[in-house]
């Protein structure tokens, strides 16, 4: 299968649509904890918000971390934490510690 030729503007639109779909999906999956995402995929909602903020800053747009997180979480981060975040189990913490070592 060959990849179709896609111009830069369309590529940007497709990437933006994929990002919006990912964010919408993560908002519906509040049962999936950030530590699980980090342990399995190496990134989490906080990573997405940081990448969003960094992209804004690269374009000269000042965006505070709490504002970037609200874009990803769909609500203030502290509110999301209070509603959805569970304490990480010792197993999750151990797996996270091992994953961090592998990336240093």
C-alpha positions as CSV (number, residue, x, y, z in Angstrom):
1,X,0.0,0.0,0.0
2,X,1.4,3.4,-0.9
3,X,0.9,6.5,1.2
4,X,-1.0,9.2,-0.7
5,X,0.7,12.5,-1.4
6,X,-0.7,15.0,1.2
7,X,0.2,18.7,1.1
8,X,1.5,20.4,4.2
9,X,-1.7,22.2,5.1
10,X,-3.8,19.1,4.9
11,X,-1.2,17.2,6.9
12,X,-1.5,19.9,9.6
13,X,-5.3,19.6,9.6
14,X,-5.1,15.8,9.9
15,X,-2.6,15.9,12.7
16,X,-4.7,18.5,14.5
17,X,-7.8,16.4,14.1
18,X,-6.0,13.3,15.4
19,X,-4.8,15.3,18.4
20,X,-8.4,16.5,19.1
21,X,-9.7,13.0,18.9
22,X,-7.0,11.7,21.2
23,X,-7.8,14.4,23.8
24,X,-11.6,13.7,23.5
25,X,-10.9,10.0,23.9
26,X,-8.7,10.6,27.0
27,X,-11.4,12.8,28.5
28,X,-13.9,9.9,28.3
29,X,-11.4,7.5,29.7
30,X,-10.9,9.0,33.1
31,X,-10.6,5.5,34.4
32,X,-7.2,5.2,32.8
33,X,-4.7,6.6,35.2
34,X,-1.7,8.7,34.1
35,X,0.7,6.3,35.7
36,X,-0.7,3.5,33.7
37,X,-0.3,5.5,30.5
38,X,3.3,6.3,31.5
39,X,4.1,2.7,32.3
40,X,2.6,1.4,29.0
41,X,3.2,4.2,26.5
42,X,5.8,6.5,28.0
43,X,3.6,9.5,28.0
44,X,0.4,10.8,29.8
45,X,-2.1,13.6,29.8
46,X,0.5,15.9,31.5
47,X,3.0,15.2,28.7
48,X,0.4,16.1,26.1
49,X,-0.3,19.4,27.9
50,X,3.4,20.1,28.2
51,X,3.9,19.5,24.5
52,X,1.0,21.7,23.7
53,X,2.4,24.5,25.9
54,X,5.9,24.1,24.3
55,X,4.4,24.3,20.8
56,X,2.6,27.5,21.8
57,X,5.7,29.0,23.3
58,X,7.7,28.1,20.1
59,X,5.2,30.3,18.3
60,X,5.5,33.1,20.8
61,X,2.3,32.4,22.7
62,X,2.6,32.5,26.4
63,X,0.6,29.6,27.9
64,X,0.8,28.6,31.6
65,X,1.0,25.0,32.5
66,X,-2.4,25.1,34.3
67,X,-4.0,26.5,31.2
68,X,-2.4,23.9,28.9
69,X,-3.6,21.1,31.3
70,X,-7.1,22.5,31.3
71,X,-7.1,22.2,27.5
72,X,-6.1,18.5,27.7
73,X,-8.2,17.6,30.8
74,X,-11.3,19.6,29.9
75,X,-11.3,21.1,33.4
76,X,-8.8,22.4,35.9
77,X,-6.2,19.8,36.7
78,X,-6.8,19.9,40.4
79,X,-10.5,19.2,39.8
80,X,-9.7,16.3,37.5
81,X,-7.3,14.9,40.1
82,X,-10.0,15.2,42.9
83,X,-12.6,13.4,40.7
84,X,-10.5,10.8,39.0
85,X,-7.0,10.2,40.3
86,X,-6.4,7.2,42.4
87,X,-3.3,6.5,44.5
88,X,-0.7,4.5,42.6
89,X,-0.2,1.0,43.8
90,X,3.2,-0.2,44.9
91,X,3.4,-2.2,41.7
92,X,2.6,0.8,39.5
93,X,5.2,2.9,41.3
94,X,7.8,0.2,40.9
95,X,7.1,-0.2,37.2
96,X,7.3,3.6,36.8
97,X,10.6,3.8,38.6
98,X,12.0,1.1,36.3
99,X,10.7,2.9,33.2
100,X,12.3,6.2,34.3
101,X,15.7,4.5,34.8
102,X,15.5,3.2,31.2
103,X,15.1,6.7,29.9
104,X,17.9,8.4,31.8
